[in-house]
Every structure is written in structure tokens, then in C-alpha cells.
Amino acid sequence: MTKEELKTYCDAEFKNIDKVLDELSPFVSSDETEYTTAEIAAIAAFISNAYLGVENILKQMLMFDGLDVTDAPVWHEKVLKKANEIGILPPDLFQILLKYLSFRKFFMYSYAFNITWEKLKPLVDALKDVIKRFRTEVMEYMETV
């Protein structure tokens, strides 16, 4: 993969993430405090999808740098750790993204009715800013490769 192909890939993933954020917005744009199980499941799926995009971008960037990140059962954590180690993610953003990874794992292996709005709200409230900051970090790193 060339640098231009990597940039094109990242741009496409960011467009997907933006679409997820657009789809999520109507669910959480009001002061709603109670959601149905179906709405909670949808919100959780959108959060998980946004994190999936982050992970896809990081995985491609690390593979571009010649780092093997898919060789272990814990490759999801490995992607974040390597991205932090080589300077794509600053330590505080790394810690924030670990929370989204943790939620993604919970979502994948849990019943939707076990997910509460109280647990989702902090993730939803921060998501746009986290993605904005992640985009900035990715673009800054891409300037160095």
C-alpha cells in the first residue's frame, strides 16, 4: 500500500464514521433520558461502529508501517497499544479509546437489555469530540510517514 492509498483508505473510513455520527445524532440530540431497548441497542451499535472505524484506520496505518498487529487473540488491544507506542495516539486519547474498546467488547458479548443509558451516555456525549481529535492525530501522523 502506498501513502496515497493509505490516505484514501483513511478518508473512506472517516466518511463511514461521519455517517455513523449522523445516524446517531437524532437519537441523542434531545434531552431524552429514557430509551426503549431497541433504541439503546441502536445507539450501542452506532458507538460500536464508530469505534470499528477507528480500529480499521489504526490497523491499516500500523500495517503500512510494517507492524504486525493481527497475530494474537488480543489484537484489538495490540492495535491501540502499538498506535500509542509509535506516536499515533497520545496517552490520554489512548486511554479514552480503551474505554470504547471495552464497551465494544461488552456490546458484542452481551444482551442489549443489559445495556443502560447511564453507561452509554458518557460515551455518546464524548464521541464527536473523540472522533474529531482522533482525526486530527491521524492527519498529523500521516504528515510524518
KACOR-V811131 format. One record per residue. N is the residue number from 0. RES is the residue in three letters. SS is DSSP state (helix for helix, strand for strand, loop for the rest). PHI is phi as a letter, one per 30 degrees, with the letter a starting at -180 (none if undefined). OMEGA is omega in degrees with one decimal (* if undefined). Layout:
N RES SS PHI OMEGA
N RES SS PHI OMEGA
This chain:
0 MET loop none 177.6
1 THR loop d 177.8
2 LYS helix d 179.0
3 GLU helix d 176.9
4 GLU helix d 177.1
5 LEU helix d 178.6
6 LYS helix d 178.5
7 THR helix d 178.6
8 TYR helix d -179.3
9 CYS helix d 178.2
10 ASP helix e 179.3
11 ALA helix d 178.3
12 GLU helix d 178.0
13 PHE helix d 175.3
14 LYS helix d 176.7
15 ASN helix d 178.9
16 ILE helix d 178.6
17 ASP helix d 178.2
18 LYS helix d 176.8
19 VAL helix e 179.4
20 LEU helix d 177.2
21 ASP helix d 179.6
22 GLU helix d -179.7
23 LEU helix d -172.2
24 SER helix e -179.1
25 PRO helix d 179.9
26 PHE helix d -168.9
27 VAL helix b -176.3
28 SER loop d 179.7
29 SER loop c 178.0
30 ASP loop c -179.4
31 GLU loop e 178.2
32 THR loop b 178.4
33 GLU loop b -178.9
34 TYR loop b 174.4
35 THR loop d 176.9
36 THR helix e 179.2
37 ALA helix d 178.3
38 GLU helix d 176.9
39 ILE helix d 179.5
40 ALA helix d 179.0
41 ALA helix d 179.1
42 ILE helix d 179.3
43 ALA helix d 178.7
44 ALA helix d 178.8
45 PHE helix d 176.6
46 ILE helix d 178.9
47 SER helix d 178.2
48 ASN helix d 179.1
49 ALA helix d 178.5
50 TYR helix d 177.3
51 LEU helix e 177.6
52 GLY helix d 176.8
53 VAL helix e -178.8
54 GLU helix d 178.4
55 ASN helix d 179.2
56 ILE helix d -178.8
57 LEU helix d -179.5
58 LYS helix d 179.6
59 GLN helix d 179.2
60 MET helix d -179.8
61 LEU helix d 177.3
62 MET helix d 175.7
63 PHE helix e 178.6
64 ASP loop d 177.2
65 GLY loop i -179.6
66 LEU loop c 177.9
67 ASP loop d -176.9
68 VAL loop b -175.6
69 THR loop c -172.6
70 ASP loop c -174.6
71 ALA loop b 177.2
72 PRO loop d -179.2
73 VAL loop c -174.7
74 TRP helix d 179.6
75 HIS helix d 176.5
76 GLU helix d -178.5
77 LYS helix d 178.5
78 VAL helix e 179.8
79 LEU helix d -178.7
80 LYS helix d 179.9
81 LYS helix d 179.1
82 ALA helix d 176.5
83 ASN helix d -177.4
84 GLU helix d -176.1
85 ILE loop c 171.9
86 GLY loop j 174.8
87 ILE loop d -179.1
88 LEU loop c 172.0
89 PRO loop d -174.1
90 PRO helix e -178.0
91 ASP helix d 176.6
92 LEU helix d 174.3
93 PHE helix e 179.8
94 GLN helix d 178.5
95 ILE helix d -178.8
96 LEU helix d 174.2
97 LEU helix d 178.0
98 LYS helix d 177.8
99 TYR helix d 175.2
100 LEU helix d 178.6
101 SER helix d 177.9
102 PHE helix d 179.9
103 ARG helix e 178.4
104 LYS helix d 179.0
105 PHE helix e -178.9
106 PHE helix d -176.6
107 MET helix d -173.1
108 TYR loop c -177.9
109 SER loop b 172.0
110 TYR loop d -178.0
111 ALA helix e -178.0
112 PHE helix d 174.9
113 ASN helix c -179.8
114 ILE loop c -178.5
115 THR loop c 177.3
116 TRP helix d 179.8
117 GLU helix d 178.6
118 LYS helix d -177.9
119 LEU helix d -171.6
120 LYS helix e 179.7
121 PRO helix d 178.5
122 LEU helix d 178.9
123 VAL helix d -177.2
124 ASP helix d -176.2
125 ALA helix c -167.2
126 LEU helix e -178.3
127 LYS helix d 179.7
128 ASP helix d 178.1
129 VAL helix d 180.0
130 ILE helix d 177.8
131 LYS helix d 179.9
132 ARG helix d 178.1
133 PHE helix e 179.3
134 ARG helix e 179.4
135 THR helix d -179.9
136 GLU helix d 179.4
137 VAL helix d -178.9
138 MET helix d 177.5
139 GLU helix d 179.5
140 TYR helix d -179.2
141 MET helix d 177.7
142 GLU loop d -176.2
143 THR loop c -178.0
144 VAL loop c *
